[in-house]
Amino acid sequence: MSDVLMPQMGESIAEGTIVRWMKAVGDPVDHDEPLFEISTDKVDAEIPSPHAGVITEIRVREGETVPVHTVVAVISGAPGTTEVTHTAGVAAVPPSTDAVQAAPGIPDAPDASRILRPSAPRGVFLSPVVKKMAAVHGIDVTRVRGTGSGGRVTKKDVDAYLAGPSSSPTPAQGRQPLYQPGDNVRVEKMSVMRRKIADRMLTSLQTSAHIYSAYEIDFSRVAALRAAHKARYDAEGANLTYTAFIAHAVSATLREFPYANASVDGDQIVYRDDINLGIAVALEQGLIVPVIRQADRKSLKELCVAIADLAQRARSRQLKVEEIEAGTFTITNPGIFGGLWGLPIINQPQVAILAIGSIDKRAVVVDDQIVIRPMAYTTLGYDHRLIDGADGGRFLQALKTRLEQFDESLL
């Protein structure tokens, strides 16, 4: 018999939600065959079976959130699991009252005592998500009825508490119900990813003083360089995209203006030495932001390869946790859907985010002549606690100059 554990998908992740089981009780399963799909604070992933055998028990239902290292299923005909289950490339350590040492060949196994015994009211487990929600909404979690294992307060419990009469205005207080019994409506629960996006966006708006500046950029130079070099890049396995040009120019601009590559910690400013560029990728049920580490040290060709690889693996749920962590600046591209511009919400704990609108041919005035040029609006959203309007303008002006005068030697 072998226990299948909820994997530790990163040191900072304390719980996971079972989104979908791909096998049922009684089904045979091969080693490394996809077994279930999970969603965490950081990443969604398909989890392969750690052993071959037959599913004899499923202990965690779809939609249920449990702490890492919880036994979620049992496989018969497989060797027993007593120390470490290695799932999806991440070491999962079973619950223990003592610190568990990392198994040979598996680096950075987390300290189980630190993960499984956080301080919490009533001595029950509180995930980082629940703690953050409690802090944001000013909730005393001792007043929330926990439905999780051992009375643990889960995100679902906090959502229910917030939806209750104690925290929401009633119709008598002026709030009308969204629908009445018998109305022609369709009601469905948010997906796990949708709920997490909602929480993060609300938290960001409550954390940062958002302000926006917009510039129009002429992409004639980039378009000409792309046309001249695309065939060569294709032959070398790199798709030369506008996004890669933008990422390269943004990375250089961040090095010039370090305040846009920083974070705010209370009354302190944390300046990041590494430029880790997040590129937002749209998914069917939401979006995710994989990160290119040390983007300013990569060539244009390396950025092309990295962007294509991360986007493909994001859409197939194959990203590793470390590939969506530690971002210092984010680029989002509503232009691929035809959007002229956008006002994006800052990806915490970052202080700035860049939105790229669609690149369209427009009539513009150049040297007192009306000409047709490929133009795009770029919008910088930034945290006014740290960045003033003049600094946001300087950043965008430098980015505009880099793109409109892109150095061909960089190709």
C-alpha positions as CSV (number, residue, x, y, z in Angstrom):
1,M,0.0,0.0,0.0
2,S,1.2,3.5,-0.7
3,D,-0.2,6.9,0.6
4,V,-0.4,9.7,-2.0
5,L,0.2,13.0,-0.3
6,M,-0.8,16.6,-1.2
7,P,2.6,17.8,-2.5
8,Q,4.6,20.7,-1.3
9,M,4.7,22.9,-4.5
10,G,7.1,25.4,-3.0
11,E,8.4,26.3,0.4
12,S,5.9,29.1,0.9
13,I,2.8,27.0,-0.1
14,A,1.0,25.4,2.9
15,E,-2.2,24.0,1.3
16,G,-3.7,22.9,-2.0
17,T,-7.1,22.4,-3.5
18,I,-8.1,19.2,-5.4
19,V,-9.6,20.6,-8.6
20,R,-10.1,17.3,-10.5
21,W,-9.5,13.6,-10.0
22,M,-8.4,11.8,-13.2
23,K,-8.8,8.4,-11.7
24,A,-11.5,6.8,-9.6
25,V,-11.4,4.1,-6.9
26,G,-10.7,0.8,-8.5
27,D,-8.9,2.3,-11.5
28,P,-5.4,1.1,-12.3
29,V,-2.7,3.7,-12.5
30,D,0.9,3.7,-13.9
31,H,3.9,5.3,-12.3
32,D,4.0,9.0,-13.4
33,E,0.5,8.8,-15.0
34,P,-1.5,12.0,-14.2
35,L,-3.5,11.2,-11.1
36,F,-5.2,14.5,-10.0
37,E,-5.1,18.2,-10.6
38,I,-4.4,20.7,-7.9
39,S,-4.6,24.5,-7.5
40,T,-2.5,26.4,-5.0
41,D,-1.7,30.0,-4.2
42,K,1.1,29.9,-6.7
43,V,0.4,27.4,-9.4
44,D,-2.0,24.9,-10.9
45,A,-0.6,21.5,-11.8
46,E,-1.4,18.0,-12.8
47,I,0.2,15.6,-10.2
48,P,1.5,12.3,-11.4
49,S,1.1,9.1,-9.5
50,P,4.2,8.3,-7.4
51,H,3.7,4.5,-7.9
52,A,1.9,2.0,-10.1
53,G,-1.0,0.1,-8.7
54,V,-4.7,0.3,-8.2
55,I,-6.6,3.2,-6.5
56,T,-8.2,1.7,-3.4
57,E,-9.2,4.9,-1.6
58,I,-9.7,8.6,-2.4
59,R,-9.8,10.7,0.9
60,V,-10.1,14.2,-0.4
61,R,-12.9,15.2,-2.7
62,E,-12.8,17.6,-5.6
63,G,-13.0,21.2,-4.4
64,E,-11.7,20.4,-1.0
65,T,-8.6,22.3,0.3
66,V,-6.2,20.5,2.6
67,P,-2.7,21.2,4.1
68,V,0.3,19.9,2.3
69,H,1.4,16.4,3.2
70,T,-2.2,15.3,3.8
71,V,-3.0,11.8,2.5
72,V,-5.3,12.4,-0.4
73,A,-5.4,8.8,-1.8
74,V,-4.2,5.3,-1.3
75,I,-2.7,3.0,-4.0
76,S,-2.5,-0.8,-3.5
77,G,0.1,-3.0,-5.1
78,A,2.8,-0.3,-4.5
79,P,5.6,0.0,-2.0
80,G,4.7,1.8,1.2
81,T,5.5,5.4,1.8
82,T,7.2,6.0,5.1
83,E,9.5,8.9,4.7
84,V,9.4,11.0,1.5
85,T,7.0,11.0,-1.5
86,H,8.6,12.7,-4.5
87,T,5.7,14.1,-6.4
88,A,5.9,16.4,-9.5
89,G,9.5,17.1,-8.9
90,V,8.9,18.4,-5.3
91,A,9.7,16.6,-2.1
92,A,6.6,16.0,0.0
93,V,7.3,15.3,3.7
94,P,4.7,13.5,5.8
95,P,3.4,15.1,9.0
96,S,5.7,14.7,12.0
97,T,6.2,16.3,15.3
98,D,10.0,16.5,14.6
99,A,11.9,18.1,11.8
100,V,12.3,15.8,8.8
101,Q,15.7,15.7,7.1
102,A,15.9,16.0,3.4
103,A,16.3,12.7,1.6
104,P,19.5,12.2,-0.4
105,G,19.3,13.7,-3.8
106,I,16.3,15.9,-3.0
107,P,17.5,19.4,-2.2
108,D,15.9,21.9,0.2
109,A,13.3,19.6,1.8
110,P,11.2,21.9,4.0
111,D,11.2,21.7,7.8
112,A,8.0,19.9,8.5
113,S,7.8,21.3,12.1
114,R,7.9,24.8,10.7
115,I,5.2,24.1,8.1
116,L,2.8,22.0,10.1
117,R,2.8,23.9,13.4
118,P,2.3,27.6,12.5
119,S,1.0,29.8,15.3
120,A,-2.8,30.2,14.9
121,P,-5.8,31.0,17.1
122,R,-7.3,27.9,18.8
123,G,-4.2,25.9,17.8
124,V,-5.6,25.0,14.4
125,F,-3.8,25.3,11.1
126,L,-4.3,28.6,9.2
127,S,-3.0,28.8,5.7
128,P,-1.3,32.0,4.4
129,V,-4.4,32.7,2.3
130,V,-6.7,32.6,5.3
131,K,-4.3,34.7,7.3
132,K,-4.1,37.3,4.6
133,M,-7.9,37.4,4.1
134,A,-8.4,37.8,7.9
135,A,-5.9,40.7,7.9
136,V,-7.4,42.4,4.9
137,H,-11.0,42.2,6.1
138,G,-10.3,42.6,9.8
139,I,-11.7,39.2,10.8
140,D,-11.3,37.6,14.1
141,V,-10.9,34.0,12.9
142,T,-11.9,32.6,16.3
143,R,-15.5,33.7,15.3
144,V,-15.4,31.7,12.1
145,R,-16.7,28.2,12.2
146,G,-14.0,25.9,10.7
147,T,-15.2,23.0,8.5
148,G,-11.7,21.7,7.7
149,S,-9.9,18.7,9.2
150,G,-9.8,19.1,13.0
151,G,-11.9,22.3,12.9
152,R,-9.4,24.1,10.6
153,V,-10.7,27.4,9.2
154,T,-10.4,27.2,5.4
155,K,-10.8,29.9,2.7
156,K,-14.3,28.6,2.0
157,D,-15.2,29.2,5.6
158,V,-13.9,32.8,5.4
159,D,-15.8,33.3,2.2
160,A,-19.0,32.1,3.9
161,Y,-18.4,34.3,6.9
162,L,-17.9,37.3,4.7
163,A,-21.1,36.5,2.8
164,G,-23.0,36.3,6.0
165,P,-25.1,39.0,7.6
166,S,-22.3,40.0,10.0
167,S,-20.2,41.4,7.3
168,S,-22.5,42.2,4.4
169,P,-25.3,44.8,4.3
170,T,-28.8,43.3,4.2
171,P,-31.6,44.3,1.8
172,A,-33.1,46.3,4.6
173,Q,-29.9,48.3,4.8
174,G,-30.3,49.3,1.2
175,R,-28.6,46.3,-0.6
176,Q,-30.9,44.6,-3.1
177,P,-30.5,40.8,-3.7
178,L,-28.8,40.0,-7.0
179,Y,-31.6,37.6,-7.9
180,Q,-34.9,36.2,-6.6
181,P,-36.1,32.5,-6.6
182,G,-37.6,31.9,-10.0
183,D,-35.5,34.5,-11.9
184,N,-34.1,33.3,-15.2
185,V,-30.4,33.2,-14.1
186,R,-27.6,30.7,-14.0
187,V,-25.5,30.6,-10.8
188,E,-22.2,28.7,-10.5
189,K,-19.3,28.8,-8.1
190,M,-16.1,30.5,-9.0
191,S,-13.2,28.2,-10.0
192,V,-10.4,27.9,-7.6
193,M,-8.2,30.0,-9.9
194,R,-10.9,32.7,-10.3
195,R,-11.3,33.0,-6.5
196,K,-7.6,33.4,-6.0
197,I,-7.3,36.0,-8.8
198,A,-10.2,37.9,-7.2
199,D,-8.5,37.8,-3.8
200,R,-5.1,39.0,-5.1
201,M,-6.6,41.8,-7.2
202,L,-8.6,43.1,-4.3
203,T,-5.6,42.9,-2.0
204,S,-3.5,44.8,-4.5
205,L,-6.1,47.6,-4.8
206,Q,-6.2,47.8,-1.0
207,T,-2.4,47.8,-0.7
208,S,-1.1,50.1,-3.5
209,A,-2.0,53.7,-4.5
210,H,-2.6,53.0,-8.2
211,I,-1.8,55.7,-10.7
212,Y,-1.4,55.4,-14.5
213,S,0.5,57.1,-17.3
214,A,0.2,56.3,-21.0
215,Y,2.5,56.9,-24.0
216,E,2.1,56.1,-27.7
217,I,5.0,54.3,-29.3
218,D,5.9,54.0,-33.0
219,F,6.8,50.4,-33.7
220,S,8.1,51.1,-37.3
221,R,11.7,50.3,-36.3
222,V,10.8,47.1,-34.5
223,A,8.5,46.0,-37.3
224,A,11.3,46.5,-39.9
225,L,13.9,44.6,-37.8
226,R,11.5,41.8,-37.1
227,A,10.8,41.4,-40.9
228,A,14.5,41.5,-41.7
229,H,15.5,38.9,-39.1
230,K,12.5,36.7,-38.5
231,A,13.4,34.0,-41.0
232,R,16.9,33.6,-39.4
233,Y,15.4,33.4,-35.9
234,D,12.8,30.8,-37.1
235,A,15.6,28.6,-38.5
236,E,17.4,28.8,-35.2
237,G,14.2,27.7,-33.3
238,A,13.3,31.2,-31.9
239,N,10.1,33.0,-32.7
240,L,10.9,36.7,-33.0
241,T,7.9,38.4,-31.5
242,Y,7.0,42.0,-30.6
243,T,6.8,40.8,-27.0
244,A,10.4,39.8,-27.0
245,F,11.5,43.2,-28.3
246,I,9.4,44.8,-25.6
247,A,10.7,42.6,-22.8
248,H,14.3,43.4,-23.9
249,A,13.6,47.1,-23.8
250,V,11.8,46.9,-20.5
251,S,14.6,45.0,-18.9
252,A,17.1,47.7,-19.9
253,T,14.8,50.5,-18.8
254,L,14.3,48.9,-15.4
255,R,18.1,48.8,-14.9
256,E,18.1,52.5,-15.7
257,F,15.2,53.3,-13.3
258,P,15.5,50.9,-10.3
259,Y,12.6,52.4,-8.5
260,A,10.3,50.5,-10.9
261,N,12.0,47.3,-9.9
262,A,11.4,47.7,-6.2
263,S,8.9,46.9,-3.4
264,V,7.5,48.8,-0.5
265,D,7.9,47.2,3.0
266,G,6.2,49.5,5.5
267,D,8.3,52.7,5.5
268,Q,11.2,51.0,3.7
269,I,12.0,50.6,0.0
270,V,13.4,47.3,-1.1
271,Y,15.4,47.7,-4.3
272,R,15.8,44.4,-6.2
273,D,19.2,43.6,-7.8
274,D,17.8,41.0,-10.1
275,I,15.3,41.9,-12.9
276,N,12.8,39.1,-12.9
277,L,10.3,39.8,-15.6
278,G,6.8,38.4,-15.4
279,I,4.9,37.9,-18.7
280,A,1.1,37.5,-18.2
281,V,-0.3,34.5,-20.0
282,A,-4.1,34.2,-20.6
283,L,-5.7,30.8,-19.8
284,E,-9.2,29.5,-20.3
285,Q,-10.1,30.1,-16.7
286,G,-7.9,33.0,-15.8
287,L,-4.3,34.0,-16.2
288,I,-0.9,33.2,-14.8
289,V,2.4,35.2,-14.8
290,P,5.5,33.0,-15.4
291,V,8.7,34.8,-14.6
292,I,11.9,35.1,-16.7
293,R,14.7,35.3,-14.1
294,Q,17.5,37.9,-14.7
295,A,15.9,39.0,-17.9
296,D,18.3,41.9,-18.4
297,R,21.2,39.4,-18.8
298,K,19.5,37.5,-21.6
299,S,19.9,38.2,-25.3
300,L,16.9,39.0,-27.5
301,K,17.1,35.4,-28.9
302,E,17.2,33.9,-25.4
303,L,14.1,36.0,-24.4
304,C,12.3,34.8,-27.5
305,V,12.9,31.2,-26.5
306,A,12.1,31.8,-22.8
307,I,8.8,33.6,-23.5
308,A,7.6,30.9,-25.9
309,D,8.6,28.1,-23.6
310,L,6.9,29.5,-20.5
311,A,3.7,30.4,-22.3
312,Q,3.4,26.9,-23.8
313,R,4.0,25.2,-20.4
314,A,1.7,27.7,-18.7
315,R,-1.2,26.7,-21.0
316,S,-0.4,23.0,-20.5
317,R,-0.1,23.4,-16.7
318,Q,3.5,22.3,-16.7
319,L,5.1,25.2,-14.9
320,K,7.3,24.7,-11.8
321,V,6.6,26.8,-8.7
322,E,9.9,28.7,-9.0
323,E,8.9,29.8,-12.5
324,I,6.1,31.9,-11.2
325,E,7.8,33.3,-8.1
326,A,10.1,36.2,-7.4
327,G,8.9,38.5,-10.2
328,T,9.9,42.1,-9.9
329,F,8.0,43.7,-12.8
330,T,5.1,42.5,-15.0
331,I,4.2,42.9,-18.6
332,T,0.6,42.2,-19.7
333,N,-0.5,42.4,-23.3
334,P,-4.3,43.1,-23.8
335,G,-3.3,44.1,-27.4
336,I,-3.3,40.4,-28.5
337,F,-7.1,40.5,-28.1
338,G,-7.4,43.8,-29.9
339,G,-7.4,46.0,-26.8
340,L,-6.1,49.5,-27.5
341,W,-4.9,50.0,-23.9
342,G,-5.5,48.8,-20.4
343,L,-5.3,49.8,-16.7
344,P,-3.8,46.7,-15.1
345,I,-3.7,46.1,-11.4
346,I,-0.2,45.8,-9.9
347,N,1.1,42.3,-9.2
348,Q,2.1,42.5,-5.5
349,P,4.6,43.0,-4.0
350,Q,5.8,44.7,-7.2
351,V,5.3,48.5,-7.7
352,A,4.7,48.7,-11.4
353,I,3.1,46.9,-14.3
354,L,3.1,47.6,-18.1
355,A,0.2,47.1,-20.4
356,I,0.8,46.9,-24.2
357,G,-2.1,47.7,-26.5
358,S,-2.6,46.4,-30.0
359,I,-0.1,47.5,-32.6
360,D,-2.3,49.1,-35.3
361,K,-1.5,51.2,-38.4
362,R,-2.6,54.7,-37.7
363,A,-2.2,58.1,-39.4
364,V,0.4,60.2,-37.5
365,V,2.2,63.4,-38.1
366,V,6.0,63.1,-38.7
367,D,8.0,66.1,-39.8
368,D,4.8,67.9,-40.6
369,Q,3.7,65.1,-42.9
370,I,0.8,62.7,-42.4
371,V,2.2,59.2,-42.6
372,I,0.9,55.7,-41.7
373,R,2.8,54.0,-38.9
374,P,2.3,50.9,-36.7
375,M,1.5,52.5,-33.4
376,A,0.6,51.2,-29.9
377,Y,-0.4,52.7,-26.6
378,T,1.6,51.6,-23.6
379,T,0.2,52.1,-20.1
380,L,2.3,52.0,-16.9
381,G,0.4,51.3,-13.7
382,Y,2.5,52.2,-10.7
383,D,2.4,52.6,-6.9
384,H,2.1,56.3,-6.0
385,R,3.5,55.5,-2.6
386,L,6.9,55.1,-4.3
387,I,6.7,56.4,-7.9
388,D,5.5,59.9,-8.7
389,G,4.0,60.9,-12.1
390,A,7.2,62.5,-13.3
391,D,9.1,59.3,-12.6
392,G,6.5,57.2,-14.4
393,G,6.8,59.5,-17.3
394,R,10.6,59.3,-17.4
395,F,10.3,55.5,-17.4
396,L,7.9,55.4,-20.3
397,Q,9.8,58.0,-22.3
398,A,13.0,55.9,-22.0
399,L,11.1,52.8,-23.0
400,K,9.6,54.6,-26.0
401,T,13.1,55.8,-27.1
402,R,14.6,52.3,-26.8
403,L,11.8,50.7,-28.9
404,E,11.7,53.5,-31.6
405,Q,15.5,53.4,-31.9
406,F,16.1,49.7,-31.3
407,D,19.7,48.8,-31.7
408,E,20.0,46.3,-34.6
409,S,23.3,45.0,-33.1
410,L,21.3,43.4,-30.3
411,L,19.8,41.0,-32.8
